[in-house]
Amino acid sequence: MAKSDSITTKDHSVIKKWTEARNGKPAVVESTANSSEGGGLLRINFPGYAEDNLKNISWEEFFEIFDENNLQFLYQEETKDGKESRFFKFVSD
């Protein structure tokens, strides 16, 4: 498997390591935090991305929402040209 291939995981340590290696922080969309939608819409907050409506949360809270919603983390290590990738999305289990 090439590093540019997408990988899916539920492993908390893999998700945290991938995110922190890219200076990301666990977050939710602020307008959905505390909603009946299972804790809010999860995001990774990367520096330099102007998404004003994000609220940083703890890893504990992030993984609680992640697990409650039976999500998987789809991600990519590198882009096709070998650069570090920030591509990810949350998919239903």
Phi and psi restraints in degrees (range 20) as a CNS / XPLOR table:
assign (resid 1 and name C) (resid 2 and name N)
       (resid 2 and name CA) (resid 2 and name C) 1.0 -76.4 20.0 2
assign (resid 2 and name N) (resid 2 and name CA)
       (resid 2 and name C) (resid 3 and name N) 1.0 152.1 20.0 2
assign (resid 2 and name C) (resid 3 and name N)
       (resid 3 and name CA) (resid 3 and name C) 1.0 -65.9 20.0 2
assign (resid 3 and name N) (resid 3 and name CA)
       (resid 3 and name C) (resid 4 and name N) 1.0 -16.4 20.0 2
assign (resid 3 and name C) (resid 4 and name N)
       (resid 4 and name CA) (resid 4 and name C) 1.0 -85.7 20.0 2
assign (resid 4 and name N) (resid 4 and name CA)
       (resid 4 and name C) (resid 5 and name N) 1.0 -7.2 20.0 2
assign (resid 4 and name C) (resid 5 and name N)
       (resid 5 and name CA) (resid 5 and name C) 1.0 -71.8 20.0 2
assign (resid 5 and name N) (resid 5 and name CA)
       (resid 5 and name C) (resid 6 and name N) 1.0 149.8 20.0 2
assign (resid 5 and name C) (resid 6 and name N)
       (resid 6 and name CA) (resid 6 and name C) 1.0 -79.2 20.0 2
assign (resid 6 and name N) (resid 6 and name CA)
       (resid 6 and name C) (resid 7 and name N) 1.0 143.0 20.0 2
assign (resid 6 and name C) (resid 7 and name N)
       (resid 7 and name CA) (resid 7 and name C) 1.0 -125.0 20.0 2
assign (resid 7 and name N) (resid 7 and name CA)
       (resid 7 and name C) (resid 8 and name N) 1.0 144.2 20.0 2
assign (resid 7 and name C) (resid 8 and name N)
       (resid 8 and name CA) (resid 8 and name C) 1.0 -117.1 20.0 2
assign (resid 8 and name N) (resid 8 and name CA)
       (resid 8 and name C) (resid 9 and name N) 1.0 136.6 20.0 2
assign (resid 8 and name C) (resid 9 and name N)
       (resid 9 and name CA) (resid 9 and name C) 1.0 -147.5 20.0 2
assign (resid 9 and name N) (resid 9 and name CA)
       (resid 9 and name C) (resid 10 and name N) 1.0 158.0 20.0 2
assign (resid 9 and name C) (resid 10 and name N)
       (resid 10 and name CA) (resid 10 and name C) 1.0 -116.4 20.0 2
assign (resid 10 and name N) (resid 10 and name CA)
       (resid 10 and name C) (resid 11 and name N) 1.0 1.5 20.0 2
assign (resid 10 and name C) (resid 11 and name N)
       (resid 11 and name CA) (resid 11 and name C) 1.0 -72.9 20.0 2
assign (resid 11 and name N) (resid 11 and name CA)
       (resid 11 and name C) (resid 12 and name N) 1.0 112.6 20.0 2
assign (resid 11 and name C) (resid 12 and name N)
       (resid 12 and name CA) (resid 12 and name C) 1.0 -56.8 20.0 2
assign (resid 12 and name N) (resid 12 and name CA)
       (resid 12 and name C) (resid 13 and name N) 1.0 -41.9 20.0 2
assign (resid 12 and name C) (resid 13 and name N)
       (resid 13 and name CA) (resid 13 and name C) 1.0 -67.4 20.0 2
assign (resid 13 and name N) (resid 13 and name CA)
       (resid 13 and name C) (resid 14 and name N) 1.0 -35.3 20.0 2
assign (resid 13 and name C) (resid 14 and name N)
       (resid 14 and name CA) (resid 14 and name C) 1.0 -66.6 20.0 2
assign (resid 14 and name N) (resid 14 and name CA)
       (resid 14 and name C) (resid 15 and name N) 1.0 -44.3 20.0 2
assign (resid 14 and name C) (resid 15 and name N)
       (resid 15 and name CA) (resid 15 and name C) 1.0 -62.8 20.0 2
assign (resid 15 and name N) (resid 15 and name CA)
       (resid 15 and name C) (resid 16 and name N) 1.0 -46.6 20.0 2
assign (resid 15 and name C) (resid 16 and name N)
       (resid 16 and name CA) (resid 16 and name C) 1.0 -64.0 20.0 2
assign (resid 16 and name N) (resid 16 and name CA)
       (resid 16 and name C) (resid 17 and name N) 1.0 -44.5 20.0 2
assign (resid 16 and name C) (resid 17 and name N)
       (resid 17 and name CA) (resid 17 and name C) 1.0 -63.0 20.0 2
assign (resid 17 and name N) (resid 17 and name CA)
       (resid 17 and name C) (resid 18 and name N) 1.0 -45.1 20.0 2
assign (resid 17 and name C) (resid 18 and name N)
       (resid 18 and name CA) (resid 18 and name C) 1.0 -61.0 20.0 2
assign (resid 18 and name N) (resid 18 and name CA)
       (resid 18 and name C) (resid 19 and name N) 1.0 -46.4 20.0 2
assign (resid 18 and name C) (resid 19 and name N)
       (resid 19 and name CA) (resid 19 and name C) 1.0 -64.3 20.0 2
assign (resid 19 and name N) (resid 19 and name CA)
       (resid 19 and name C) (resid 20 and name N) 1.0 -49.2 20.0 2
assign (resid 19 and name C) (resid 20 and name N)
       (resid 20 and name CA) (resid 20 and name C) 1.0 -68.2 20.0 2
assign (resid 20 and name N) (resid 20 and name CA)
       (resid 20 and name C) (resid 21 and name N) 1.0 -29.6 20.0 2
assign (resid 20 and name C) (resid 21 and name N)
       (resid 21 and name CA) (resid 21 and name C) 1.0 -64.0 20.0 2
assign (resid 21 and name N) (resid 21 and name CA)
       (resid 21 and name C) (resid 22 and name N) 1.0 -21.5 20.0 2
assign (resid 21 and name C) (resid 22 and name N)
       (resid 22 and name CA) (resid 22 and name C) 1.0 -108.0 20.0 2
assign (resid 22 and name N) (resid 22 and name CA)
       (resid 22 and name C) (resid 23 and name N) 1.0 16.4 20.0 2
assign (resid 22 and name C) (resid 23 and name N)
       (resid 23 and name CA) (resid 23 and name C) 1.0 60.3 20.0 2
assign (resid 23 and name N) (resid 23 and name CA)
       (resid 23 and name C) (resid 24 and name N) 1.0 27.6 20.0 2
assign (resid 23 and name C) (resid 24 and name N)
       (resid 24 and name CA) (resid 24 and name C) 1.0 -86.4 20.0 2
assign (resid 24 and name N) (resid 24 and name CA)
       (resid 24 and name C) (resid 25 and name N) 1.0 161.0 20.0 2
assign (resid 24 and name C) (resid 25 and name N)
       (resid 25 and name CA) (resid 25 and name C) 1.0 -130.0 20.0 2
assign (resid 25 and name N) (resid 25 and name CA)
       (resid 25 and name C) (resid 26 and name N) 1.0 144.9 20.0 2
assign (resid 25 and name C) (resid 26 and name N)
       (resid 26 and name CA) (resid 26 and name C) 1.0 -67.7 20.0 2
assign (resid 26 and name N) (resid 26 and name CA)
       (resid 26 and name C) (resid 27 and name N) 1.0 140.3 20.0 2
assign (resid 26 and name C) (resid 27 and name N)
       (resid 27 and name CA) (resid 27 and name C) 1.0 -152.7 20.0 2
assign (resid 27 and name N) (resid 27 and name CA)
       (resid 27 and name C) (resid 28 and name N) 1.0 166.4 20.0 2
assign (resid 27 and name C) (resid 28 and name N)
       (resid 28 and name CA) (resid 28 and name C) 1.0 -129.1 20.0 2
assign (resid 28 and name N) (resid 28 and name CA)
       (resid 28 and name C) (resid 29 and name N) 1.0 157.2 20.0 2
assign (resid 28 and name C) (resid 29 and name N)
       (resid 29 and name CA) (resid 29 and name C) 1.0 -70.3 20.0 2
assign (resid 29 and name N) (resid 29 and name CA)
       (resid 29 and name C) (resid 30 and name N) 1.0 119.9 20.0 2
assign (resid 29 and name C) (resid 30 and name N)
       (resid 30 and name CA) (resid 30 and name C) 1.0 -55.1 20.0 2
assign (resid 30 and name N) (resid 30 and name CA)
       (resid 30 and name C) (resid 31 and name N) 1.0 -39.5 20.0 2
assign (resid 30 and name C) (resid 31 and name N)
       (resid 31 and name CA) (resid 31 and name C) 1.0 -68.6 20.0 2
assign (resid 31 and name N) (resid 31 and name CA)
       (resid 31 and name C) (resid 32 and name N) 1.0 -13.4 20.0 2
assign (resid 31 and name C) (resid 32 and name N)
       (resid 32 and name CA) (resid 32 and name C) 1.0 -107.7 20.0 2
assign (resid 32 and name N) (resid 32 and name CA)
       (resid 32 and name C) (resid 33 and name N) 1.0 -8.3 20.0 2
assign (resid 32 and name C) (resid 33 and name N)
       (resid 33 and name CA) (resid 33 and name C) 1.0 -61.7 20.0 2
assign (resid 33 and name N) (resid 33 and name CA)
       (resid 33 and name C) (resid 34 and name N) 1.0 144.6 20.0 2
assign (resid 33 and name C) (resid 34 and name N)
       (resid 34 and name CA) (resid 34 and name C) 1.0 63.2 20.0 2
assign (resid 34 and name N) (resid 34 and name CA)
       (resid 34 and name C) (resid 35 and name N) 1.0 19.5 20.0 2
assign (resid 34 and name C) (resid 35 and name N)
       (resid 35 and name CA) (resid 35 and name C) 1.0 -91.7 20.0 2
assign (resid 35 and name N) (resid 35 and name CA)
       (resid 35 and name C) (resid 36 and name N) 1.0 177.2 20.0 2
assign (resid 35 and name C) (resid 36 and name N)
       (resid 36 and name CA) (resid 36 and name C) 1.0 -83.0 20.0 2
assign (resid 36 and name N) (resid 36 and name CA)
       (resid 36 and name C) (resid 37 and name N) 1.0 7.3 20.0 2
assign (resid 36 and name C) (resid 37 and name N)
       (resid 37 and name CA) (resid 37 and name C) 1.0 -85.6 20.0 2
assign (resid 37 and name N) (resid 37 and name CA)
       (resid 37 and name C) (resid 38 and name N) 1.0 29.0 20.0 2
assign (resid 37 and name C) (resid 38 and name N)
       (resid 38 and name CA) (resid 38 and name C) 1.0 79.8 20.0 2
assign (resid 38 and name N) (resid 38 and name CA)
       (resid 38 and name C) (resid 39 and name N) 1.0 28.4 20.0 2
assign (resid 38 and name C) (resid 39 and name N)
       (resid 39 and name CA) (resid 39 and name C) 1.0 104.7 20.0 2
assign (resid 39 and name N) (resid 39 and name CA)
       (resid 39 and name C) (resid 40 and name N) 1.0 -11.5 20.0 2
assign (resid 39 and name C) (resid 40 and name N)
       (resid 40 and name CA) (resid 40 and name C) 1.0 119.0 20.0 2
assign (resid 40 and name N) (resid 40 and name CA)
       (resid 40 and name C) (resid 41 and name N) 1.0 166.0 20.0 2
assign (resid 40 and name C) (resid 41 and name N)
       (resid 41 and name CA) (resid 41 and name C) 1.0 -83.3 20.0 2
assign (resid 41 and name N) (resid 41 and name CA)
       (resid 41 and name C) (resid 42 and name N) 1.0 119.8 20.0 2
assign (resid 41 and name C) (resid 42 and name N)
       (resid 42 and name CA) (resid 42 and name C) 1.0 -74.9 20.0 2
assign (resid 42 and name N) (resid 42 and name CA)
       (resid 42 and name C) (resid 43 and name N) 1.0 146.3 20.0 2
assign (resid 42 and name C) (resid 43 and name N)
       (resid 43 and name CA) (resid 43 and name C) 1.0 -145.5 20.0 2
assign (resid 43 and name N) (resid 43 and name CA)
       (resid 43 and name C) (resid 44 and name N) 1.0 167.1 20.0 2
assign (resid 43 and name C) (resid 44 and name N)
       (resid 44 and name CA) (resid 44 and name C) 1.0 -111.4 20.0 2
assign (resid 44 and name N) (resid 44 and name CA)
       (resid 44 and name C) (resid 45 and name N) 1.0 126.5 20.0 2
assign (resid 44 and name C) (resid 45 and name N)
       (resid 45 and name CA) (resid 45 and name C) 1.0 -95.3 20.0 2
assign (resid 45 and name N) (resid 45 and name CA)
       (resid 45 and name C) (resid 46 and name N) 1.0 105.4 20.0 2
assign (resid 45 and name C) (resid 46 and name N)
       (resid 46 and name CA) (resid 46 and name C) 1.0 -96.0 20.0 2
assign (resid 46 and name N) (resid 46 and name CA)
       (resid 46 and name C) (resid 47 and name N) 1.0 141.0 20.0 2
assign (resid 46 and name C) (resid 47 and name N)
       (resid 47 and name CA) (resid 47 and name C) 1.0 -62.3 20.0 2
assign (resid 47 and name N) (resid 47 and name CA)
       (resid 47 and name C) (resid 48 and name N) 1.0 140.7 20.0 2
assign (resid 47 and name C) (resid 48 and name N)
       (resid 48 and name CA) (resid 48 and name C) 1.0 91.1 20.0 2
assign (resid 48 and name N) (resid 48 and name CA)
       (resid 48 and name C) (resid 49 and name N) 1.0 -7.8 20.0 2
assign (resid 48 and name C) (resid 49 and name N)
       (resid 49 and name CA) (resid 49 and name C) 1.0 -98.7 20.0 2
assign (resid 49 and name N) (resid 49 and name CA)
       (resid 49 and name C) (resid 50 and name N) 1.0 123.0 20.0 2
assign (resid 49 and name C) (resid 50 and name N)
       (resid 50 and name CA) (resid 50 and name C) 1.0 -88.4 20.0 2
assign (resid 50 and name N) (resid 50 and name CA)
       (resid 50 and name C) (resid 51 and name N) 1.0 71.1 20.0 2
assign (resid 50 and name C) (resid 51 and name N)
       (resid 51 and name CA) (resid 51 and name C) 1.0 -110.3 20.0 2
assign (resid 51 and name N) (resid 51 and name CA)
       (resid 51 and name C) (resid 52 and name N) 1.0 91.4 20.0 2
assign (resid 51 and name C) (resid 52 and name N)
       (resid 52 and name CA) (resid 52 and name C) 1.0 -66.1 20.0 2
assign (resid 52 and name N) (resid 52 and name CA)
       (resid 52 and name C) (resid 53 and name N) 1.0 -22.4 20.0 2
assign (resid 52 and name C) (resid 53 and name N)
       (resid 53 and name CA) (resid 53 and name C) 1.0 -89.7 20.0 2
assign (resid 53 and name N) (resid 53 and name CA)
       (resid 53 and name C) (resid 54 and name N) 1.0 19.5 20.0 2
assign (resid 53 and name C) (resid 54 and name N)
       (resid 54 and name CA) (resid 54 and name C) 1.0 -96.1 20.0 2
assign (resid 54 and name N) (resid 54 and name CA)
       (resid 54 and name C) (resid 55 and name N) 1.0 143.3 20.0 2
assign (resid 54 and name C) (resid 55 and name N)
       (resid 55 and name CA) (resid 55 and name C) 1.0 -120.6 20.0 2
assign (resid 55 and name N) (resid 55 and name CA)
       (resid 55 and name C) (resid 56 and name N) 1.0 119.0 20.0 2
assign (resid 55 and name C) (resid 56 and name N)
       (resid 56 and name CA) (resid 56 and name C) 1.0 -66.0 20.0 2
assign (resid 56 and name N) (resid 56 and name CA)
       (resid 56 and name C) (resid 57 and name N) 1.0 141.0 20.0 2
assign (resid 56 and name C) (resid 57 and name N)
       (resid 57 and name CA) (resid 57 and name C) 1.0 -131.5 20.0 2
assign (resid 57 and name N) (resid 57 and name CA)
       (resid 57 and name C) (resid 58 and name N) 1.0 170.1 20.0 2
assign (resid 57 and name C) (resid 58 and name N)
       (resid 58 and name CA) (resid 58 and name C) 1.0 -74.7 20.0 2
assign (resid 58 and name N) (resid 58 and name CA)
       (resid 58 and name C) (resid 59 and name N) 1.0 158.3 20.0 2
assign (resid 58 and name C) (resid 59 and name N)
       (resid 59 and name CA) (resid 59 and name C) 1.0 -61.0 20.0 2
assign (resid 59 and name N) (resid 59 and name CA)
       (resid 59 and name C) (resid 60 and name N) 1.0 -36.4 20.0 2
assign (resid 59 and name C) (resid 60 and name N)
       (resid 60 and name CA) (resid 60 and name C) 1.0 -59.5 20.0 2
assign (resid 60 and name N) (resid 60 and name CA)
       (resid 60 and name C) (resid 61 and name N) 1.0 -48.0 20.0 2
assign (resid 60 and name C) (resid 61 and name N)
       (resid 61 and name CA) (resid 61 and name C) 1.0 -66.1 20.0 2
assign (resid 61 and name N) (resid 61 and name CA)
       (resid 61 and name C) (resid 62 and name N) 1.0 -41.3 20.0 2
assign (resid 61 and name C) (resid 62 and name N)
       (resid 62 and name CA) (resid 62 and name C) 1.0 -56.4 20.0 2
assign (resid 62 and name N) (resid 62 and name CA)
       (resid 62 and name C) (resid 63 and name N) 1.0 -50.9 20.0 2
assign (resid 62 and name C) (resid 63 and name N)
       (resid 63 and name CA) (resid 63 and name C) 1.0 -72.2 20.0 2
assign (resid 63 and name N) (resid 63 and name CA)
       (resid 63 and name C) (resid 64 and name N) 1.0 -26.2 20.0 2
assign (resid 63 and name C) (resid 64 and name N)
       (resid 64 and name CA) (resid 64 and name C) 1.0 -63.5 20.0 2
assign (resid 64 and name N) (resid 64 and name CA)
       (resid 64 and name C) (resid 65 and name N) 1.0 -47.1 20.0 2
assign (resid 64 and name C) (resid 65 and name N)
       (resid 65 and name CA) (resid 65 and name C) 1.0 -65.2 20.0 2
assign (resid 65 and name N) (resid 65 and name CA)
       (resid 65 and name C) (resid 66 and name N) 1.0 -44.7 20.0 2
assign (resid 65 and name C) (resid 66 and name N)
       (resid 66 and name CA) (resid 66 and name C) 1.0 -55.0 20.0 2
assign (resid 66 and name N) (resid 66 and name CA)
       (resid 66 and name C) (resid 67 and name N) 1.0 -49.7 20.0 2
assign (resid 66 and name C) (resid 67 and name N)
       (resid 67 and name CA) (resid 67 and name C) 1.0 -71.7 20.0 2
assign (resid 67 and name N) (resid 67 and name CA)
       (resid 67 and name C) (resid 68 and name N) 1.0 -40.5 20.0 2
assign (resid 67 and name C) (resid 68 and name N)
       (resid 68 and name CA) (resid 68 and name C) 1.0 -61.2 20.0 2
assign (resid 68 and name N) (resid 68 and name CA)
       (resid 68 and name C) (resid 69 and name N) 1.0 -31.0 20.0 2
assign (resid 68 and name C) (resid 69 and name N)
       (resid 69 and name CA) (resid 69 and name C) 1.0 -96.5 20.0 2
assign (resid 69 and name N) (resid 69 and name CA)
       (resid 69 and name C) (resid 70 and name N) 1.0 8.4 20.0 2
assign (resid 69 and name C) (resid 70 and name N)
       (resid 70 and name CA) (resid 70 and name C) 1.0 49.3 20.0 2
assign (resid 70 and name N) (resid 70 and name CA)
       (resid 70 and name C) (resid 71 and name N) 1.0 52.2 20.0 2
assign (resid 70 and name C) (resid 71 and name N)
       (resid 71 and name CA) (resid 71 and name C) 1.0 -94.8 20.0 2
assign (resid 71 and name N) (resid 71 and name CA)
       (resid 71 and name C) (resid 72 and name N) 1.0 160.6 20.0 2
assign (resid 71 and name C) (resid 72 and name N)
       (resid 72 and name CA) (resid 72 and name C) 1.0 -124.1 20.0 2
assign (resid 72 and name N) (resid 72 and name CA)
       (resid 72 and name C) (resid 73 and name N) 1.0 154.5 20.0 2
assign (resid 72 and name C) (resid 73 and name N)
       (resid 73 and name CA) (resid 73 and name C) 1.0 -105.1 20.0 2
assign (resid 73 and name N) (resid 73 and name CA)
       (resid 73 and name C) (resid 74 and name N) 1.0 113.8 20.0 2
assign (resid 73 and name C) (resid 74 and name N)
       (resid 74 and name CA) (resid 74 and name C) 1.0 -98.3 20.0 2
assign (resid 74 and name N) (resid 74 and name CA)
       (resid 74 and name C) (resid 75 and name N) 1.0 124.4 20.0 2
assign (resid 74 and name C) (resid 75 and name N)
       (resid 75 and name CA) (resid 75 and name C) 1.0 -147.2 20.0 2
assign (resid 75 and name N) (resid 75 and name CA)
       (resid 75 and name C) (resid 76 and name N) 1.0 170.9 20.0 2
assign (resid 75 and name C) (resid 76 and name N)
       (resid 76 and name CA) (resid 76 and name C) 1.0 -133.2 20.0 2
assign (resid 76 and name N) (resid 76 and name CA)
       (resid 76 and name C) (resid 77 and name N) 1.0 134.6 20.0 2
assign (resid 76 and name C) (resid 77 and name N)
       (resid 77 and name CA) (resid 77 and name C) 1.0 -74.9 20.0 2
assign (resid 77 and name N) (resid 77 and name CA)
       (resid 77 and name C) (resid 78 and name N) 1.0 -47.0 20.0 2
assign (resid 77 and name C) (resid 78 and name N)
       (resid 78 and name CA) (resid 78 and name C) 1.0 -136.5 20.0 2
assign (resid 78 and name N) (resid 78 and name CA)
       (resid 78 and name C) (resid 79 and name N) 1.0 154.2 20.0 2
assign (resid 78 and name C) (resid 79 and name N)
       (resid 79 and name CA) (resid 79 and name C) 1.0 -75.4 20.0 2
assign (resid 79 and name N) (resid 79 and name CA)
       (resid 79 and name C) (resid 80 and name N) 1.0 169.6 20.0 2
assign (resid 79 and name C) (resid 80 and name N)
       (resid 80 and name CA) (resid 80 and name C) 1.0 -59.1 20.0 2
assign (resid 80 and name N) (resid 80 and name CA)
       (resid 80 and name C) (resid 81 and name N) 1.0 -29.0 20.0 2
assign (resid 80 and name C) (resid 81 and name N)
       (resid 81 and name CA) (resid 81 and name C) 1.0 -90.0 20.0 2
assign (resid 81 and name N) (resid 81 and name CA)
       (resid 81 and name C) (resid 82 and name N) 1.0 12.5 20.0 2
assign (resid 81 and name C) (resid 82 and name N)
       (resid 82 and name CA) (resid 82 and name C) 1.0 89.3 20.0 2
assign (resid 82 and name N) (resid 82 and name CA)
       (resid 82 and name C) (resid 83 and name N) 1.0 3.5 20.0 2
assign (resid 82 and name C) (resid 83 and name N)
       (resid 83 and name CA) (resid 83 and name C) 1.0 -84.9 20.0 2
assign (resid 83 and name N) (resid 83 and name CA)
       (resid 83 and name C) (resid 84 and name N) 1.0 156.4 20.0 2
assign (resid 83 and name C) (resid 84 and name N)
       (resid 84 and name CA) (resid 84 and name C) 1.0 -60.5 20.0 2
assign (resid 84 and name N) (resid 84 and name CA)
       (resid 84 and name C) (resid 85 and name N) 1.0 130.7 20.0 2
assign (resid 84 and name C) (resid 85 and name N)
       (resid 85 and name CA) (resid 85 and name C) 1.0 -99.6 20.0 2
assign (resid 85 and name N) (resid 85 and name CA)
       (resid 85 and name C) (resid 86 and name N) 1.0 144.7 20.0 2
assign (resid 85 and name C) (resid 86 and name N)
       (resid 86 and name CA) (resid 86 and name C) 1.0 -111.3 20.0 2
assign (resid 86 and name N) (resid 86 and name CA)
       (resid 86 and name C) (resid 87 and name N) 1.0 13.1 20.0 2
assign (resid 86 and name C) (resid 87 and name N)
       (resid 87 and name CA) (resid 87 and name C) 1.0 -70.1 20.0 2
assign (resid 87 and name N) (resid 87 and name CA)
       (resid 87 and name C) (resid 88 and name N) 1.0 128.4 20.0 2
assign (resid 87 and name C) (resid 88 and name N)
       (resid 88 and name CA) (resid 88 and name C) 1.0 -158.9 20.0 2
assign (resid 88 and name N) (resid 88 and name CA)
       (resid 88 and name C) (resid 89 and name N) 1.0 161.1 20.0 2
assign (resid 88 and name C) (resid 89 and name N)
       (resid 89 and name CA) (resid 89 and name C) 1.0 -159.4 20.0 2
assign (resid 89 and name N) (resid 89 and name CA)
       (resid 89 and name C) (resid 90 and name N) 1.0 159.5 20.0 2
assign (resid 89 and name C) (resid 90 and name N)
       (resid 90 and name CA) (resid 90 and name C) 1.0 -97.4 20.0 2
assign (resid 90 and name N) (resid 90 and name CA)
       (resid 90 and name C) (resid 91 and name N) 1.0 130.7 20.0 2
assign (resid 90 and name C) (resid 91 and name N)
       (resid 91 and name CA) (resid 91 and name C) 1.0 -125.0 20.0 2
assign (resid 91 and name N) (resid 91 and name CA)
       (resid 91 and name C) (resid 92 and name N) 1.0 151.8 20.0 2
assign (resid 91 and name C) (resid 92 and name N)
       (resid 92 and name CA) (resid 92 and name C) 1.0 -70.3 20.0 2
assign (resid 92 and name N) (resid 92 and name CA)
       (resid 92 and name C) (resid 93 and name N) 1.0 144.3 20.0 2
